[in-house]
Amino acid sequence: MEQIKIVIAGPRGRMGKEAVALVENTEHFTLVGVIDRINNGKVLHEVEGFTSNAPIYSDILMCFQETKPDVLIDLTTPETGKFHTEIAITHGVRPVVGTTGFTKEELDRLSAMAQERQLGAIIAPNFAVGAVLMMKFSQMAAKYFQDIEIIELHHDQKLDAPSGTAVKTAELLSTVRDAKKQGHPDEKETIAGARGADYDGIRIHSVRLPGLIAHQEVMFGGNGQMLSIRHDSFNRTSFMSGVKLSVETVMKLDLLVYGLENIIE
């Protein structure tokens, strides 16, 4: 299999460390550089916890110019991820992005940029294959259950709420479910926010606690019955199978894909 040259943004993060290990341990992947806001000019093995000889850059443009990567894996923050994605597409590097918080307008603009350049790009709110299946199964169930609540639970360092996975789930459910106000028509919140966010009537609740990683439950209510579909990621290794699939798939694409469910058979 042809070698894929990869740059990773955010190598010191918890997801970034897993991605470095993935690339280093995958025969047809080559880590040619990393982007880090500190440690510029060093090589990665000079940073505690790493053994790679990949050079470290704080300047993404210099990194791209000197390493000429095929793919950028970005596992940073929402704002940095958006900035890196646009630069990658502009410079012909295929982005695989695991940060969330992209608006529809931003996705539309990035999609148009990728299409103009006939360049593959993947933005995935969740790289865990099980989480993607949870979303697809929930979409199936929404054809038969109209009353739905989403509870997403993440670690307390997560910056966005609701999670990208929860929003993506609600979007998928809305493709097969008519907008509907749930609960009693005269329902009133005695404390603002008690009923959670509202997406076409679907309620989304965000939990942030230390000790959690990434978890989501979709609850469907019907007459005399309830269906619950849940996925739990207990460590960040659970996301790496999706990252690997995305890197391999993005090389074959000529457009932007939002959501891992679109590349899973």
Secondary structure, 3 states (H helix, E strand, C coil): CCCEEEEEECCCCHHHHHHHHHHHCCCCEEEEEEECCCCCCCEHHHCCCCCCCCEEECCHHHHHHHHCCCEEEECCCHHHHHHHHHHHHHCCCEEEECCCCCCHHHHHHHHHHHHHHCCCEEECCCCCHHHHHHHHHHHHHCCCCCEEEEEEEECCCCCCCCCHHHHHHHHHHHCCCCCCCCCCCCCCCCCCCCCCEEECCEEEEEEECCCCCEEEEEEEEECCEEEEEEEEECCHHHHHHHHHHHHHHHCCCCCEEECHHHCCC
